[in-house]
């Protein structure tokens, strides 16, 4: 009943999980959850025989904790249970789980015993759906858990983490591993979630969640590359692999356009043009002379283009707005990044043109850019990243990636995914330009927009992960390095097709 996390693994928000639980009817979910978590705890606990601390909260998460403690005791572990709830207010299932723990000879205490060398800590304080900040006694318990050197196992979700958004509600347990039940929740995967969950496991409890309720959200994993890449025939020429123009490169920002163009070229686009706004820019990239540098006017007039990208180094001048409007009026698939997004957010006419585009558009905002597009504060975007990405996609008639820890990819039809690749080394200048180039390259080569977005986002993160594994980061990882790493990953994937 433990499921692997792979590409297209479903993700559900709290209200959807409650619907699935209700549809499960009389299934003994608490017993199943407790057993699944106990089996994982048995594998995590050291063989030294050191005692195990189980913290049981006031809700059903506490009931799961009682079941875990009972199984561990039956397997001859030395278990101490700290119970923080009020017995008179427990649900029926949790009351039964507490009674079964006591019938097995277990006791509960109301504080963490001092001076113990714990071998494992099981966090069963709060489950999903937490709506208020952890304060007072609970904040003290969470601080005590985090200060312990023992490995920490979170039950369903680390206590203090909001399950739909990944926000820390005042404070939260930093777990080494988390076993979540029925299906993944977005809060485990985005915002602060990845810093608190550790290694993720899914205990399905014998429930086929998608059969009950098809998922709108899914994991974006490495298998998405196989959906985007196509074997190349021997009898081909560069025209078979698309032609892309990158519109940007204002004075002092030509490097951004160069990064996007180089990324697109090395991802296999047949021809890549840079349509530069800077009048005095060089007409050749000596590092990548295969790129064809033009003025923005000349690039946008090319008749054989198959995709456009606008925004890398674009600036926010009247000229920039003019060229962005021109790009949006084209019938080509279009990626809008960086200052292209800021111009849309600041200009009603540009936003209207975007909303009315019949061709596919991909937007790549970070949280501050997303806030400008929606006319709100950045903290509101981070308050619920999934909701913000979906709102952007639907209001702007575009495919959207809201970048950050656990990047959210949303489509106008209401479907969404959370990317699993990437690391903190990507918080450096130029990374967004490379991402825009990767996505635009796939669009230029005829990949369907949603797949191009998912594949480009995952590939970019995977390239950064490969570099960190080789010692090139996370500190000091540069955007340009990810281009060659992405090319290696793509060609390795093609060899296995």
Secondary structure, 3 states (H helix, E strand, C coil): CEECCCCCCEECCHHHHHHHHHHCCCCCHHHHHHHHHHHHHHHHCCCCCCCEEEEECCCHHHHHHHHHHHHHHHCCCCEEEEECCCHHHCCHHHHHHHHHHHHCCCCEECCCCCCCCCCEEEEECCCCCCCCCCCHHHHHHHHHHHHCCCEEEEECCCCCECCCCCCECCCCCCCCEEEEECCECHHHCCCCHHHHHCEEEEECCCCCHHHHCCCCEEEECCCHHHHHCCCCCCCCCHHHHCEEEEEECCCCCHHHHHHHHHHHHHCCCCEEEEEECCCCCCCCCCCCCCCEEEEHHHHHCCCCCCEEEECCCCCCCHHHHHHHHHHHCCCCEEEECCHHHHHHHHCHHHHHHHHHCCCCEEECCCHHHHHHHHCCCHHHHHHCHHHHHHHHHHHCCCEEEECCCCCEEECCCCCEEEECCCCHHHCCCCHHHHHHHHHHHHHHCCCCHHHHHHHHHHHHHHHHHHHHHCCCCCCCCCHHHHHHHHHHHHHHHHHCC
